[in-house]
Amino acid sequence: MRKRRTFKLGAMAMTLMLLLSACAAGGPGTSTDTGTTGATGSGDSGGDAPAGKTTISYWTPFSGGDGEFMTQMIEKFNSENQEIHVEQLANPASDYYTKLQTAIASDQAPDLMVLHSSRMPQFVPSGFVTPLDDLAAEAQIDWGEFNPTILDSTVYEDKHYSIPLDTHAIVMYYNKEYLKKAGVLGEDGNPVYDKSPEGFTEFLNKIKSAVPADVAPLAQPDVRIDSYWMFWGFYNQLTDGGKFYDAEGKGELNNPQALEALEYVDSLYKSGLIPPKINDAVKLFQDKRAAVLITGVWSTGAFENIEGLDFGVVPMPQIYDQPATWGDSHTLALPKHGKEDPAKQKAALVFAKWLADNGEMWAKAGHIPSVTKVLDSQAFKDMPYRSDYAQSADFVKYWPRNEKQGQINDNIIKEFEKMMAGKQDAKTTLEKADAAIDKTAGK
């Protein structure tokens, strides 16, 4: 009884806090539709629930290609399963987590939700996610079937809080025509460069000398998060790299390894190997005006549908001591309710396990499946491109766990943008990044 009262009091407090935040931010309004009827997402899917089936509600932030593949998976599950019916609500990604927090706090949460690994520090410590260990056995979930690196992103204090569906890491796409022209394409169709900062720079310089002047050797925006992702991958490739906070939770980015990685990223911009003022790097690559692009695996599906684009894809370039790349994961979690329904919880986990076990369908969107047997399946191996970067799942590096990590990242990105605009050097950028970490974290 006490637990339920505590949950309801916490929910009321969180709801009030969110509403006040919305008012303070001058948002369009404070009302949020948290039900599955009449919501403003991209629509429900799954069809009408047949009588006698357990119906579960499922919230996702997917749109475009991702959304289409997820809808196809739901439709297939509903057609095959005799006991469970899934109704999806696809919310706009821009306000998905705000709506989700509000729904959980007001005890109107769905039965199953997509939760990024990077968002778990906001949800798990708040008691908004149900631990799964006691429920997993009944749903026949075997944690040993998952890639251990991906699975670890869902574990808190030795408890499993969600079922990992994938990892989506940044990888390197390349235009084979341009690399061949520059003499840096191997007979196996893969890029040829020495695994060092100097080697990768030389690789890009050879491309720059061989391609037309309006073709970017490496396409990256000089605003938003892309350069930060690239920095995080290179930084974690260095021995003793990847430090973000010290033992007291204060910023620790201003260190020799981070400086080495950031100065290298900055050099790519300053040398013109990444041309200035690129806004849409993905479109530049699609239009054959970029030779190399470092971005997420989610672009694979779009690129393979571009007629005449002869491209390849490999993991994030390793230029330092060990392979590493930035990444995140879509995971499947049970939101907390004031009163839980065991039948719906079991049904939700059966469906979540089915999604993970049928990861080859989800891989069509470009993501790397979390279940190792899916990666070994012929269906996955027969897909073009995916196997070329699937090993990234073994060395993906997630953001540190901090409930304010998203806000902290936003503030650091602002400092990166100043650096790329030539307003400050890498050393100053890291000094200001640490200051932003401490201020945002209240240290």
C-alpha positions as CSV (number, residue, x, y, z in Angstrom):
1,M,0.0,0.0,0.0
2,R,2.8,2.3,0.9
3,K,4.6,1.7,-2.4
4,R,1.4,2.6,-4.4
5,R,0.8,5.8,-2.3
6,T,4.5,6.8,-2.9
7,F,4.2,6.2,-6.6
8,K,1.0,8.3,-6.9
9,L,2.5,11.1,-4.8
10,G,5.6,11.1,-7.0
11,A,3.5,11.0,-10.1
12,M,1.5,14.0,-9.0
13,A,4.7,15.9,-8.3
14,M,6.2,15.0,-11.6
15,T,3.1,16.0,-13.5
16,L,3.0,19.3,-11.8
17,M,6.7,19.9,-12.5
18,L,6.3,19.1,-16.2
19,L,3.2,21.3,-16.5
20,L,5.0,24.2,-14.8
21,S,8.0,23.6,-17.1
22,A,5.8,23.8,-20.2
23,C,4.3,27.1,-19.0
24,A,7.7,28.6,-18.2
25,A,9.0,27.6,-21.6
26,G,6.1,29.4,-23.3
27,G,5.0,26.2,-25.1
28,P,1.8,25.9,-27.2
29,G,-0.2,24.6,-24.2
30,T,-0.1,22.3,-21.2
31,S,-2.5,19.6,-22.2
32,T,-0.9,16.4,-23.4
33,D,-2.9,13.5,-25.0
34,T,-1.5,10.4,-23.4
35,G,-4.1,8.0,-24.5
36,T,-4.1,6.0,-27.7
37,T,-7.4,7.5,-29.0
38,G,-7.3,10.7,-30.8
39,A,-3.6,11.3,-30.2
40,T,-1.5,13.4,-32.5
41,G,1.2,10.9,-33.3
42,S,1.7,9.4,-36.7
43,G,-1.1,7.0,-36.1
44,D,-2.2,3.7,-34.5
45,S,-1.3,0.5,-36.1
46,G,-2.2,-3.1,-35.6
47,G,-5.8,-3.3,-36.6
48,D,-8.9,-4.1,-34.5
49,A,-8.3,-6.4,-31.5
50,P,-10.1,-9.7,-31.9
51,A,-12.2,-10.9,-29.0
52,G,-10.4,-13.1,-26.5
53,K,-6.9,-11.6,-27.1
54,T,-4.9,-9.6,-24.5
55,T,-4.5,-6.2,-26.0
56,I,-1.4,-4.1,-25.2
57,S,-0.6,-0.5,-26.0
58,Y,2.9,0.2,-27.4
59,W,4.5,3.6,-27.7
60,T,7.3,4.3,-30.2
61,P,9.1,7.5,-31.5
62,F,9.6,6.0,-35.0
63,S,8.7,7.8,-38.2
64,G,9.8,7.5,-41.9
65,G,11.6,4.2,-42.7
66,D,11.9,3.2,-39.1
67,G,8.2,3.6,-38.6
68,E,7.3,1.6,-41.7
69,F,9.4,-1.4,-40.6
70,M,8.1,-1.4,-37.1
71,T,4.5,-1.2,-38.3
72,Q,5.2,-4.2,-40.6
73,M,6.6,-6.1,-37.6
74,I,3.6,-5.4,-35.5
75,E,1.2,-6.5,-38.3
76,K,3.1,-9.7,-38.7
77,F,3.0,-10.4,-34.9
78,N,-0.7,-9.7,-34.7
79,S,-1.4,-12.0,-37.6
80,E,0.6,-14.9,-36.1
81,N,-0.1,-14.6,-32.4
82,Q,-3.4,-16.2,-31.2
83,E,-3.4,-14.6,-27.7
84,I,-1.9,-11.1,-27.9
85,H,-2.9,-8.0,-30.0
86,V,-0.6,-5.0,-30.1
87,E,-1.8,-1.4,-30.7
88,Q,1.0,1.0,-31.5
89,L,1.0,4.8,-31.0
90,A,3.9,6.4,-32.9
91,N,4.5,9.7,-31.3
92,P,6.6,12.5,-32.9
93,A,10.2,12.0,-31.8
94,S,10.6,15.7,-30.9
95,D,8.3,15.4,-27.9
96,Y,8.1,11.7,-27.3
97,Y,9.9,11.6,-24.0
98,T,8.1,14.6,-22.6
99,K,4.8,12.9,-23.4
100,L,6.1,9.6,-22.0
101,Q,7.2,11.1,-18.7
102,T,3.9,12.9,-18.4
103,A,1.9,9.7,-19.1
104,I,3.9,7.7,-16.6
105,A,3.6,10.4,-13.9
106,S,-0.1,10.7,-14.4
107,D,-0.6,6.9,-14.4
108,Q,-1.7,6.7,-18.1
109,A,1.4,5.0,-19.4
110,P,1.3,2.4,-22.2
111,D,1.9,-1.3,-21.5
112,L,5.2,-1.2,-23.5
113,M,7.5,1.6,-24.5
114,V,10.6,2.2,-26.6
115,L,13.3,3.6,-24.4
116,H,16.7,4.7,-25.7
117,S,19.6,3.5,-23.5
118,S,20.7,7.1,-23.3
119,R,17.4,8.0,-21.7
120,M,17.4,5.3,-19.0
121,P,19.2,7.5,-16.5
122,Q,16.2,9.8,-16.6
123,F,13.7,7.0,-16.1
124,V,15.2,4.2,-14.0
125,P,16.3,6.2,-10.9
126,S,12.8,7.9,-10.9
127,G,11.1,4.6,-10.5
128,F,9.4,4.9,-13.9
129,V,10.6,1.6,-15.3
130,T,9.7,-1.9,-14.0
131,P,12.7,-4.3,-13.3
132,L,12.4,-7.3,-15.5
133,D,14.3,-10.1,-13.8
134,D,11.3,-11.6,-11.9
135,L,9.2,-11.4,-15.1
136,A,11.7,-12.5,-17.7
137,A,11.7,-16.2,-16.8
138,E,8.0,-16.5,-17.4
139,A,8.3,-14.9,-20.8
140,Q,11.3,-17.2,-21.6
141,I,13.8,-14.4,-22.0
142,D,17.4,-15.6,-21.9
143,W,19.7,-12.7,-21.3
144,G,22.6,-14.8,-22.7
145,E,21.2,-14.5,-26.2
146,F,22.0,-10.8,-26.4
147,N,25.2,-9.1,-27.4
148,P,26.8,-8.4,-24.0
149,T,27.9,-4.8,-24.9
150,I,24.3,-3.8,-25.9
151,L,22.7,-5.7,-23.0
152,D,25.0,-3.9,-20.5
153,S,23.4,-0.6,-21.4
154,T,20.1,-1.8,-20.0
155,V,21.4,-3.1,-16.7
156,Y,21.4,-0.9,-13.5
157,E,22.8,-2.2,-10.2
158,D,22.8,-5.8,-11.6
159,K,19.1,-5.6,-12.6
160,H,17.7,-5.8,-16.1
161,Y,15.3,-2.9,-16.9
162,S,14.6,-3.4,-20.6
163,I,15.1,-5.7,-23.6
164,P,17.6,-4.3,-26.1
165,L,16.3,-4.3,-29.6
166,D,19.4,-2.9,-31.4
167,T,22.3,-0.6,-31.4
168,H,22.6,2.2,-33.9
169,A,26.2,3.4,-34.1
170,I,28.0,5.9,-36.3
171,V,29.8,4.2,-39.2
172,M,31.7,5.4,-42.4
173,Y,29.9,5.5,-45.7
174,Y,32.0,6.0,-48.9
175,N,31.4,6.6,-52.6
176,K,33.3,3.8,-54.4
177,E,33.6,5.7,-57.6
178,Y,35.5,8.6,-55.9
179,L,37.7,6.3,-53.7
180,K,38.7,4.3,-56.8
181,K,39.5,7.4,-58.6
182,A,41.8,8.5,-55.7
183,G,43.5,5.1,-55.6
184,V,42.3,4.4,-52.0
185,L,39.8,1.6,-52.7
186,G,41.1,-1.9,-52.2
187,E,40.3,-4.9,-54.4
188,D,37.8,-6.1,-51.7
189,G,35.9,-2.8,-52.2
190,N,37.0,-1.4,-48.8
191,P,38.8,1.9,-48.1
192,V,42.6,1.6,-47.8
193,Y,44.4,3.8,-45.2
194,D,46.9,3.5,-42.4
195,K,45.2,3.2,-39.0
196,S,46.6,6.4,-37.6
197,P,45.5,10.1,-37.5
198,E,48.2,10.8,-40.2
199,G,47.0,7.9,-42.3
200,F,43.4,8.9,-42.3
201,T,44.3,12.5,-43.1
202,E,46.4,11.3,-46.0
203,F,43.5,9.1,-47.2
204,L,41.2,12.2,-47.3
205,N,43.9,14.3,-48.9
206,K,44.3,11.8,-51.8
207,I,40.5,12.0,-52.3
208,K,40.6,15.8,-52.2
209,S,43.2,15.8,-55.0
210,A,41.3,13.4,-57.2
211,V,37.6,14.6,-57.0
212,P,36.0,17.7,-58.4
213,A,36.3,20.8,-56.3
214,D,32.6,20.8,-55.4
215,V,32.9,17.2,-53.9
216,A,33.5,17.1,-50.1
217,P,36.3,14.6,-49.1
218,L,34.5,14.2,-45.8
219,A,31.0,15.5,-45.3
220,Q,30.1,16.6,-41.7
221,P,28.0,19.5,-40.5
222,D,29.7,22.3,-38.5
223,V,26.6,22.6,-36.3
224,R,24.6,20.2,-34.2
225,I,25.8,16.9,-32.8
226,D,27.6,15.2,-35.6
227,S,31.2,16.4,-34.8
228,Y,30.5,15.5,-31.1
229,W,29.7,11.9,-32.1
230,M,32.8,11.7,-34.2
231,F,34.9,13.1,-31.3
232,W,33.4,10.6,-28.9
233,G,34.3,7.7,-31.1
234,F,37.9,8.9,-31.6
235,Y,38.3,9.8,-28.0
236,N,37.3,6.3,-26.8
237,Q,39.8,4.8,-29.3
238,L,42.7,6.2,-27.2
239,T,44.1,4.3,-24.3
240,D,42.6,5.9,-21.1
241,G,40.2,7.8,-23.3
242,G,36.4,8.1,-22.7
243,K,36.6,9.9,-19.3
244,F,33.8,12.3,-18.8
245,Y,33.2,12.7,-15.0
246,D,35.5,12.3,-12.1
247,A,34.7,10.3,-8.9
248,E,32.7,13.3,-7.5
249,G,30.7,13.7,-10.7
250,K,32.5,16.8,-11.9
251,G,33.6,17.4,-15.5
252,E,36.8,15.6,-16.6
253,L,36.7,16.2,-20.3
254,N,39.7,18.6,-20.2
255,N,42.4,15.9,-20.3
256,P,45.2,15.0,-22.7
257,Q,43.4,12.2,-24.5
258,A,40.3,14.3,-25.1
259,L,42.4,17.2,-26.3
260,E,44.3,14.9,-28.8
261,A,41.0,13.6,-30.3
262,L,39.4,17.0,-30.4
263,E,42.4,18.7,-32.0
264,Y,42.3,16.0,-34.7
265,V,38.6,16.6,-35.4
266,D,39.2,20.3,-35.5
267,S,42.0,19.8,-37.9
268,L,39.7,18.1,-40.4
269,Y,37.5,21.3,-40.5
270,K,40.4,23.8,-40.5
271,S,42.2,22.0,-43.3
272,G,39.1,22.0,-45.5
273,L,38.9,18.2,-45.7
274,I,35.5,18.8,-44.2
275,P,34.3,21.8,-46.2
276,P,32.6,24.7,-44.3
277,K,29.0,25.4,-43.9
278,I,27.6,21.9,-44.7
279,N,24.1,21.7,-43.3
280,D,22.7,18.4,-44.7
281,A,25.7,16.0,-45.0
282,V,23.4,13.1,-45.8
283,K,21.8,14.8,-48.8
284,L,25.3,15.8,-50.0
285,F,26.3,12.1,-50.0
286,Q,23.0,11.1,-51.7
287,D,23.7,13.7,-54.4
288,K,27.2,12.3,-55.0
289,R,28.8,15.5,-53.8
290,A,30.6,13.8,-50.9
291,A,33.2,11.0,-51.0
292,V,33.0,10.0,-47.3
293,L,30.4,10.5,-44.7
294,I,30.5,9.5,-41.0
295,T,27.0,9.2,-39.6
296,G,24.5,6.6,-38.2
297,V,23.6,3.2,-39.5
298,W,20.0,4.5,-40.0
299,S,21.1,6.0,-43.3
300,T,21.7,2.6,-44.9
301,G,18.1,2.1,-45.9
302,A,17.9,5.5,-47.6
303,F,21.2,5.2,-49.5
304,E,20.5,1.8,-50.9
305,N,17.3,3.2,-52.5
306,I,19.3,6.0,-54.4
307,E,19.6,4.9,-58.0
308,G,23.2,5.0,-59.3
309,L,24.8,5.5,-55.8
310,D,27.6,3.0,-55.7
311,F,28.6,3.1,-52.0
312,G,30.1,1.0,-49.3
313,V,30.0,1.1,-45.5
314,V,32.4,0.1,-42.8
315,P,32.7,0.7,-39.1
316,M,33.9,4.0,-37.7
317,P,37.5,4.5,-38.8
318,Q,40.0,3.3,-36.2
319,I,42.9,5.8,-36.1
320,Y,44.1,5.2,-32.5
321,D,44.7,2.3,-30.1
322,Q,41.5,0.3,-30.2
323,P,38.2,0.2,-32.1
324,A,35.4,2.4,-30.7
325,T,32.4,4.4,-31.9
326,W,29.5,6.4,-30.6
327,G,26.2,4.6,-30.4
328,D,22.8,4.3,-28.7
329,S,20.2,1.6,-28.5
330,H,16.4,1.2,-28.8
331,T,15.2,-0.9,-25.9
332,L,11.8,-2.2,-24.9
333,A,10.7,-1.4,-21.3
334,L,7.6,-1.7,-19.1
335,P,6.5,1.6,-17.7
336,K,5.4,1.7,-14.1
337,H,1.7,1.8,-13.3
338,G,-0.1,2.5,-10.0
339,K,-1.6,-1.0,-10.3
340,E,0.1,-3.5,-12.5
341,D,-1.7,-6.0,-14.7
342,P,0.3,-9.2,-14.7
343,A,-1.4,-10.5,-17.9
344,K,-0.5,-7.3,-19.8
345,Q,3.0,-7.4,-18.5
346,K,3.5,-10.9,-19.6
347,A,2.0,-10.2,-23.0
348,A,4.2,-7.1,-23.4
349,L,7.3,-9.1,-22.7
350,V,6.3,-11.9,-25.1
351,F,5.9,-9.3,-27.8
352,A,9.2,-7.5,-26.9
353,K,11.0,-10.9,-27.1
354,W,9.4,-11.5,-30.5
355,L,10.7,-8.2,-31.8
356,A,14.2,-8.9,-30.7
357,D,14.1,-12.5,-32.0
358,N,13.0,-11.2,-35.4
359,G,15.7,-8.5,-35.6
360,E,16.4,-9.3,-39.2
361,M,13.2,-7.4,-40.0
362,W,14.3,-4.4,-38.0
363,A,17.7,-4.6,-39.5
364,K,16.1,-3.4,-42.8
365,A,16.1,0.0,-41.3
366,G,19.9,-0.2,-40.9
367,H,20.1,-1.0,-37.2
368,I,22.3,-3.7,-35.8
369,P,20.2,-6.4,-34.0
370,S,20.8,-7.1,-30.4
371,V,20.3,-10.9,-30.5
372,T,23.5,-12.8,-31.5
373,K,21.6,-15.6,-33.3
374,V,20.0,-13.0,-35.6
375,L,23.4,-11.8,-36.6
376,D,24.4,-15.4,-37.4
377,S,21.2,-16.1,-39.4
378,Q,21.3,-16.4,-43.2
379,A,18.5,-13.9,-43.5
380,F,20.7,-11.2,-41.9
381,K,23.8,-12.3,-43.8
382,D,22.0,-12.1,-47.1
383,M,21.2,-8.4,-46.5
384,P,23.6,-6.0,-48.3
385,Y,25.8,-3.7,-46.2
386,R,24.6,-4.7,-42.7
387,S,27.1,-7.4,-42.1
388,D,29.9,-4.9,-43.1
389,Y,29.4,-2.9,-40.0
390,A,27.6,-5.3,-37.6
391,Q,30.9,-5.7,-35.6
392,S,30.4,-2.2,-34.4
393,A,28.0,-3.6,-31.7
394,D,31.1,-5.1,-29.9
395,F,32.8,-1.7,-29.4
396,V,30.0,0.8,-29.3
397,K,30.5,3.4,-26.6
398,Y,27.4,4.9,-24.9
399,W,27.2,8.3,-23.2
400,P,27.9,8.2,-19.5
401,R,24.9,7.6,-17.2
402,N,23.7,10.9,-15.9
403,E,20.1,12.1,-15.6
404,K,21.1,15.4,-17.1
405,Q,23.3,14.0,-19.8
406,G,21.1,15.2,-22.7
407,Q,21.1,18.8,-21.4
408,I,24.9,18.5,-20.7
409,N,25.5,17.3,-24.3
410,D,23.5,20.2,-25.7
411,N,25.6,22.7,-23.8
412,I,28.9,21.0,-24.9
413,I,27.7,21.0,-28.6
414,K,27.4,24.8,-28.3
415,E,31.1,25.0,-27.4
416,F,32.0,22.7,-30.3
417,E,30.2,24.9,-32.7
418,K,32.2,27.9,-31.5
419,M,35.4,25.9,-32.1
420,M,34.3,25.0,-35.7
421,A,33.4,28.6,-36.3
422,G,37.0,29.6,-35.5
423,K,36.1,31.5,-32.3
424,Q,38.1,29.3,-29.9
425,D,40.6,26.5,-30.0
426,A,40.2,22.9,-28.8
427,K,41.8,23.5,-25.4
428,T,39.5,26.4,-24.6
429,T,36.6,24.3,-25.9
430,L,37.3,21.5,-23.4
431,E,37.8,24.0,-20.5
432,K,34.4,25.5,-21.3
433,A,32.9,22.0,-21.7
434,D,34.0,21.0,-18.2
435,A,32.5,24.3,-16.9
436,A,29.3,23.6,-18.7
437,I,29.2,20.0,-17.2
438,D,29.6,21.3,-13.6
439,K,27.1,24.1,-14.0
440,T,24.4,21.9,-15.6
441,A,25.0,19.1,-13.0
442,G,25.0,21.6,-10.2
443,K,28.6,20.8,-9.1
